[in-house]
Amino acid sequence: MTIPELLIVLVLVTIIVFVAYKVFFSQARMVQQSIEFMQVNDNFRKIVMFLGNDIREATRIILPNPIKHEEIGKQDTTAGVVLQLLKQEIDPRVKPAGPLGQVAVLREVIYELENNPNPNAKTIPRYRLIRTEFITDRTGEKQKQRHEIVDSVREFVLFRTIRKPFKPQNVDALKDRLLVPLPSQDSGTGNSLLHLRVTLERTRQQDVGSVYQISMATSFYKRGKEVYPNP
């Protein structure tokens, strides 16, 4: 084998190895991105599942306090309690005596954001969403359950708006209305409808400082009837 032939073989081998290298790592990056999206989607499903079930079954929502529609843009993500509600199970066979009345089981659910340092973006805060449930039965025995739902929260804003009453007006013509209905962006949606705006991050361990965000906005409706214990 002559030197020119050897050089040609080396060039061809180098080209083949380079192409294989590019194809392999591009495929690996695509697989990694798919796994990251799957993880983020799974975290979104966890948030929707837990929040949806708790809010729908709630009999009383303590936090967040209702706000005016004009104050929605002022809401920001901060560490602390973001949702506090009660789920009370009524047993009609129980005599309405004691502080719980006919409530057989009282469940207090608290969602809170905790600071979660982000090594890939130290200047941008990141939080973990914690769900804590306190269960009290009629005997007074209490149980506590606490677990972490997600740990990659960038933004988490949960709010409900005050519903304004309809504006009255005089009925002067056939098609005039006694009350003027307003759109929800002006009148509010009421205490039973909670709105959520959440942003999660996905990061690549190889690309330090490269952070990608995925956002979601949805609403949850409380179907449970307000139940208050005896004074």
C-alpha positions in Angstrom: 0.0 0.0 0.0 1.4 3.3 -1.0 1.4 6.5 1.0 -1.3 8.3 -1.1 -3.6 5.3 -0.8 -3.0 5.2 3.0 -3.8 9.0 3.2 -7.0 8.4 1.2 -8.1 5.6 3.5 -7.4 7.8 6.6 -9.4 10.7 5.2 -12.4 8.4 4.4 -12.2 6.8 7.9 -12.1 10.2 9.5 -15.1 11.4 7.5 -17.1 8.3 8.4 -16.2 8.6 12.1 -17.1 12.3 12.1 -20.5 11.7 10.5 -21.2 8.8 12.9 -20.2 11.1 15.9 -22.5 13.9 14.8 -25.4 11.5 14.2 -24.9 9.7 17.5 -24.8 12.8 19.6 -27.6 14.5 17.8 -29.8 11.5 18.5 -28.7 11.4 22.1 -29.6 15.1 22.5 -33.1 14.5 21.0 -33.6 11.6 23.4 -32.5 13.8 26.3 -34.9 16.5 25.3 -37.7 14.0 25.0 -37.0 12.7 28.5 -36.9 16.3 29.8 -40.3 17.1 28.2 -41.8 13.9 29.6 -40.6 14.8 33.1 -42.1 18.3 32.8 -45.4 17.0 31.5 -45.4 14.5 34.4 -44.9 17.3 36.9 -47.8 19.3 35.3 -50.0 16.2 35.6 -49.1 15.9 39.3 -50.0 19.6 39.9 -53.3 19.3 38.1 -54.2 16.0 39.7 -53.5 17.0 43.3 -54.8 20.6 43.1 -57.8 19.6 41.1 -58.9 16.9 43.5 -58.4 19.0 46.6 -60.1 22.1 45.3 -63.1 20.2 43.9 -63.6 18.4 47.2 -63.0 21.4 49.4 -65.9 22.6 51.6 -64.0 25.8 52.6 -61.1 27.7 51.0 -59.1 29.8 53.5 -56.3 31.0 51.3 -55.8 32.6 48.8 -57.9 35.6 49.7 -60.2 36.9 46.9 -58.7 39.9 45.0 -60.0 42.4 42.6 -59.5 41.8 38.9 -57.3 44.9 38.7 -54.8 43.3 41.1 -54.2 40.1 39.1 -51.1 41.6 37.4 -49.6 42.4 40.8 -49.5 38.8 41.9 -46.0 37.4 42.2 -44.4 34.1 43.2 -43.2 34.1 46.8 -42.2 31.4 49.2 -44.9 30.4 51.8 -48.5 29.1 51.8 -50.2 29.5 48.5 -53.3 27.4 49.2 -55.1 26.4 52.4 -58.5 24.6 52.4 -60.7 22.3 54.4 -62.4 19.1 53.4 -65.1 18.1 55.8 -66.9 14.7 55.6 -70.4 14.9 57.0 -71.9 11.8 58.7 -75.7 12.3 59.2 -75.8 9.5 61.7 -73.6 11.5 64.1 -75.4 13.8 66.6 -74.5 17.5 66.0 -72.6 17.9 69.2 -69.1 19.0 69.9 -66.9 21.5 68.0 -67.0 19.5 64.8 -70.8 19.0 64.7 -71.7 16.3 62.3 -68.3 16.4 60.6 -66.8 12.9 60.9 -63.4 13.6 59.4 -61.8 17.0 59.0 -59.0 17.3 56.5 -56.9 20.5 56.3 -54.7 20.7 53.2 -51.9 23.2 52.9 -49.8 23.9 49.8 -46.6 25.9 50.2 -43.6 26.9 48.2 -40.2 26.3 49.6 -36.9 27.8 48.2 -35.0 25.2 46.2 -31.5 26.5 45.2 -30.8 26.2 41.5 -27.1 25.4 40.7 -27.6 26.1 37.0 -29.2 29.5 37.5 -28.3 30.9 40.9 -29.7 34.3 40.2 -33.2 33.1 39.4 -35.2 31.7 42.3 -36.7 28.2 42.1 -39.2 26.5 44.4 -40.5 23.2 45.4 -44.2 22.6 45.9 -45.1 20.8 49.1 -48.5 19.4 50.1 -49.3 18.8 53.7 -52.5 17.3 55.0 -53.7 17.2 58.6 -56.4 14.7 59.3 -58.6 14.9 62.4 -61.4 12.5 63.3 -64.1 12.9 65.9 -62.0 11.4 68.6 -59.5 14.2 68.2 -56.7 12.0 66.9 -54.6 13.9 64.3 -52.5 12.6 61.5 -50.0 14.5 59.3 -49.0 13.6 55.7 -46.4 15.6 53.9 -44.8 15.1 50.5 -43.2 17.0 47.7 -45.1 17.3 44.5 -42.6 19.0 42.2 -39.2 20.7 42.8 -38.7 22.8 39.6 -41.2 25.6 40.0 -40.2 29.0 38.6 -43.6 30.7 38.8 -46.7 29.7 40.8 -49.5 32.1 41.2 -52.9 30.9 42.5 -55.7 33.4 42.9 -59.4 34.0 42.9 -61.3 37.2 42.1 -64.2 38.9 43.7 -67.4 38.8 41.7 -69.0 42.2 41.4 -72.8 42.5 41.5 -74.7 43.3 38.3 -75.4 46.9 37.7 -79.1 47.8 38.0 -80.8 50.1 35.4 -84.2 51.4 34.6 -86.5 49.4 32.3 -87.5 52.0 29.7 -88.0 49.9 26.6 -89.1 46.4 25.7 -85.6 44.9 25.4 -84.1 46.7 28.4 -82.8 44.6 31.2 -83.3 45.2 34.9 -79.7 44.0 35.5 -76.7 44.5 33.2 -74.5 41.4 33.0 -70.8 42.1 32.8 -68.0 40.0 31.3 -65.9 38.0 33.7 -62.9 40.2 33.1 -64.9 43.1 34.6 -67.1 41.4 37.1 -64.8 38.7 38.5 -65.4 34.9 38.7 -66.2 34.5 42.4 -64.7 32.7 45.3 -65.3 29.1 44.1 -63.1 29.4 40.9 -59.4 29.4 41.4 -57.0 30.4 38.6 -53.5 29.0 38.4 -50.5 30.2 36.5 -47.4 28.0 36.8 -44.0 27.8 35.1 -41.7 24.8 35.4 -38.1 24.6 34.3 -36.1 21.8 32.6 -32.4 22.0 32.6 -29.5 20.1 31.0 -26.8 18.9 33.3 -24.2 19.3 30.5 -25.1 22.9 29.7 -24.5 24.7 32.9 -26.6 27.9 33.1 -28.9 26.9 30.2 -32.5 26.9 31.6 -35.7 26.3 29.6 -39.1 27.2 30.9 -42.6 25.7 30.1 -45.7 27.5 31.3 -49.3 26.5 31.9 -52.5 28.3 32.9 -55.7 26.7 34.0 -58.5 27.0 36.5 -60.2 24.8 39.2 -63.8 25.0 40.4 -64.8 24.2 44.0 -67.9 22.0 43.9 -68.2 21.3 47.6 -70.8 23.2 49.7 -69.5 25.5 52.5 -69.6 23.7 55.8 -68.8 25.5 59.0 -68.3 23.7 62.4 -70.5 24.6 65.4 -69.4 27.7 67.3 
